[in-house]
Amino acid sequence: MSGPAQVREELEKAASLVGTARRLLDTGTMVDLSALEGKVRTICAQLAAMGREQGRELVPGMEALIGDLDRLAESIRDRCQPLLERLGGG
C-alpha cells in the first residue's frame, strides 16, 4: 500500500507529464499520452486503497491534476478542431 507521500510524488510526476504534453502540443508535436494514462490509473488505484483521512490530504493535489487534465483536453480539442472541420466532422 502506498502512503500519501508516495501518492503526492506520483501526482507531481503526472502534473509534469501533463505540462510537457501541453508544451509539445503548442509546438505542433504529436503527443503519446499512454504514460500519462498509466500514471493516472496508478494514482487512482493508490487513492482507492488508502483510508479516507489519508486520502483527504491529497484532495488539493488531485483537484490540481484534474484542472491540468481539463486544460490538456482543451489544448487537444483546439489542436484537432481545424482538422476535424476540414474533414467535415467539426
C-alpha positions as CSV (number, residue, x, y, z in Angstrom):
1,M,0.0,0.0,0.0
2,S,1.3,3.5,-0.8
3,G,1.2,6.3,1.6
4,P,0.3,10.0,1.0
5,A,3.9,11.0,0.4
6,Q,4.3,8.4,-2.4
7,V,1.0,9.4,-4.0
8,R,1.9,13.1,-3.7
9,E,5.1,12.3,-5.6
10,E,3.1,10.4,-8.3
11,L,0.7,13.4,-8.6
12,E,3.7,15.7,-9.2
13,K,5.0,13.4,-11.9
14,A,1.6,13.3,-13.6
15,A,1.4,17.1,-13.4
16,S,4.8,17.3,-15.1
17,L,3.7,14.9,-17.8
18,V,0.6,17.0,-18.5
19,G,2.7,20.2,-18.6
20,T,5.1,18.6,-21.1
21,A,2.3,17.3,-23.2
22,R,0.7,20.8,-23.4
23,R,4.1,22.4,-24.3
24,L,4.6,19.8,-27.1
25,L,1.1,20.3,-28.4
26,D,1.7,24.1,-28.5
27,T,4.7,23.4,-30.8
28,G,2.7,21.2,-33.1
29,T,4.3,18.0,-31.9
30,M,2.1,14.9,-31.6
31,V,2.0,13.5,-28.1
32,D,1.7,9.9,-26.8
33,L,-0.4,10.1,-23.7
34,S,-0.2,6.4,-22.8
35,A,2.3,7.0,-20.0
36,L,0.0,9.7,-18.5
37,E,-2.9,7.3,-18.7
38,G,-1.0,4.7,-16.8
39,K,0.2,7.2,-14.2
40,V,-3.3,8.4,-13.5
41,R,-4.6,4.9,-13.3
42,T,-1.9,4.1,-10.7
43,I,-2.7,7.2,-8.7
44,C,-6.4,6.4,-8.6
45,A,-5.7,2.8,-7.5
46,Q,-3.4,4.0,-4.8
47,L,-6.0,6.5,-3.6
48,A,-8.8,3.9,-3.6
49,A,-6.6,1.6,-1.4
50,M,-5.9,4.2,1.3
51,G,-8.1,5.4,4.2
52,R,-10.3,8.4,3.9
53,E,-8.2,10.5,6.2
54,Q,-5.0,9.8,4.4
55,G,-6.7,10.5,1.1
56,R,-8.3,13.7,2.3
57,E,-4.9,15.4,2.4
58,L,-4.3,14.6,-1.2
59,V,-7.5,16.3,-2.4
60,P,-5.8,19.6,-3.4
61,G,-3.2,17.7,-5.5
62,M,-6.0,15.7,-7.2
63,E,-8.0,18.8,-7.9
64,A,-4.9,20.5,-9.4
65,L,-4.3,17.4,-11.6
66,I,-7.9,17.3,-12.8
67,G,-7.6,21.0,-13.7
68,D,-4.4,20.3,-15.6
69,L,-6.0,17.4,-17.4
70,D,-9.0,19.6,-18.3
71,R,-6.6,22.2,-19.8
72,L,-4.8,19.4,-21.7
73,A,-8.1,18.2,-23.1
74,E,-8.9,21.7,-24.2
75,S,-5.5,22.0,-25.9
76,I,-6.1,18.8,-27.8
77,R,-9.5,19.9,-28.9
78,D,-8.1,23.2,-30.1
79,R,-5.3,21.4,-32.0
80,C,-7.7,18.9,-33.6
81,Q,-10.7,21.1,-34.3
82,P,-9.3,22.6,-37.6
83,L,-8.5,19.1,-38.9
84,L,-12.0,17.9,-38.0
85,E,-13.5,20.9,-39.7
86,R,-11.5,20.2,-42.9
87,L,-12.7,16.6,-42.8
88,G,-16.3,17.7,-42.4
89,G,-16.7,16.3,-38.9
90,G,-16.3,19.5,-37.0
